[in-house]
Amino acid sequence: MTAAADAMASMADRLEGIVEELTDMAIDALRRAGSGDPDSAETGEALAMERRILRARRAVERAVVALATAGREPLDDGA
């Protein structure tokens, strides 16, 4: 593996840890939403936060895939 491929694989590994943290944050937000009055503003805020966290997690997951596969695919030089 090249140094660049090693660096990308290392970054992918670190980002996988961030995915796990974001998952934990989303679960915590859902717990907060489930523990209160379903019609309260706090519940709505917790659900909105959970949705934002999940969007961020999906974006990080896409980055992990892009970095993990970058060393296995030939680069497209646009030609």
C-alpha positions in Angstrom: 0.0 0.0 0.0 1.2 3.5 -0.7 1.6 6.1 2.0 -1.5 7.9 0.7 -3.5 4.7 0.8 -2.3 4.1 4.3 -3.3 7.6 5.4 -6.8 7.2 3.8 -7.3 3.9 5.6 -6.2 5.4 8.9 -8.6 8.3 8.4 -11.4 5.8 7.5 -10.7 4.0 10.8 -10.9 7.2 12.8 -14.1 8.2 11.1 -15.6 4.8 12.0 -15.1 5.8 15.6 -17.0 9.1 14.9 -19.8 7.1 13.4 -20.1 5.1 16.6 -20.1 8.3 18.7 -22.8 9.8 16.5 -24.9 6.6 16.8 -24.6 6.9 20.6 -25.7 10.5 20.4 -28.7 9.7 18.3 -29.8 7.0 20.7 -29.4 9.4 23.6 -31.6 11.9 21.8 -34.2 9.2 21.2 -34.2 8.3 24.9 -34.8 12.0 25.8 -37.6 12.2 23.3 -39.2 9.0 24.6 -38.9 9.9 28.3 -41.1 13.1 28.1 -44.5 14.2 27.0 -44.9 13.3 23.3 -46.4 16.7 22.6 -43.8 18.8 24.4 -41.4 21.1 22.7 -38.5 19.3 24.4 -39.5 16.0 22.7 -39.8 17.8 19.3 -36.3 19.3 19.8 -34.9 15.9 20.8 -36.4 14.3 17.7 -35.1 17.1 15.4 -31.6 16.6 17.0 -31.7 12.9 16.4 -32.6 13.5 12.7 -29.6 16.0 12.3 -27.3 13.5 14.0 -28.4 10.7 11.7 -27.8 12.9 8.6 -24.3 13.7 9.9 -23.7 10.0 10.6 -24.7 9.0 7.1 -22.4 11.7 5.6 -19.5 10.4 7.7 -20.3 6.8 6.6 -20.1 7.9 3.0 -16.7 9.4 3.7 -15.6 6.1 5.3 -16.6 4.2 2.2 -15.0 6.7 -0.1 -11.7 6.6 1.8 -11.8 2.8 2.3 -12.3 2.2 -1.4 -10.0 4.9 -2.7 -7.0 2.6 -2.5 -8.7 -0.2 -4.4 -10.0 1.8 -7.3 -8.1 3.3 -10.2 -8.3 7.1 -10.0 -10.5 8.7 -12.7 -8.3 11.3 -14.4 -11.3 12.8 -16.2 -10.2 11.6 -19.6 
